[in-house]
């Protein structure tokens, strides 16, 4: 019941959010530095037990894979992926 679509750059969107989020789906610029920044910005806003997810976790987008895996290692959270697609997600620990 409480979904809001925001078509903004991540740094703009995160400045407008003043509550913890249950779920964020990232599908922006697929270059490593942008994906990494998007994950870092939104992960801070997601409540414990919440999900940060995104698209294009595939060999066609190596920057996405690198950013997601690097963030996962740094935070000690598991990366989940679709078996037959290219979505990925991280669950923030409770």
N, C-alpha and C positions, 0 to 999 in steps of 0.2 A: 504494500500500500504506500510505501514511502520510497519511491524510486525517482531519481532526478538525473536526466541526461545532461552532461555538460560537454559542450564542444569548445574547449579552451585548451591552451597549453597547460601542462601539469602544474607548473609553478604558479599559474594564475588561478587554476581551479582549487588547489590546496589552500590558497590564501582566503578563499571564500567559504571554506568548510570549517564550522566551529563545533562539530560533534564527532564522536567516534563512529566509524562506519562498520557495517557488517561485511560488505563485499565491494570490491573494486575490480573492474575489468579494464585492462590496459591494451590498447591497440593503436599506438601512435607511431612515431618515427622508429624504425627498426634498427637503427645504428646503435652499436653497443652503448656509447655514452648517454644517449637519450633513454634507452630502455633502463639502464642502471639507475639513472636519476629518477625516472618515473617510479620505479619500484621503491627506491629509498623514500621519496616524498610521500607516497601513499601508504606504505607499510607503517609509517609513524601514526597515521590517522585511523588505521584499522584496529578495532577492539580485539582483546584476547579471544581467540577462537574464531576470529574472522578470516576472510579469504582475500588474498591479492592474486588475481589471475590475469592471463593475457593470451595473446594469439601469436601464431607463427613461430612456434618452437620447432624449427625444422632446419635441415641443412641449407636450405635456400636463404636463411637468415641467420648466419653464424653469430652476429652481434646479439641477437635475442638469446640464443643458447648460452653464450659467454656471460652475459649480464645476469641471467636467471641463476645459472650454476654458481657464479661467483658470489652473488648475494646469499644464496642458500648456504654456501660454505661459511661465509662470514657470520651469519645469524644462527647457524646450526639448525636450520629447518629443512624438512624434506621437500623435494620437488615432486609434484604429481603431474603426469601427462596423460593425455588421451591415448589409448592404444592405436587408434586408426585415424587420428586427426592431429592438429597442431596446437591445441590449447594446452596451457600449463597453469598450475596454481600452487600457491604456498599457503598453508594454514598457520596463522600466528598462534603460538602456544597459549593455552589457557592460563 
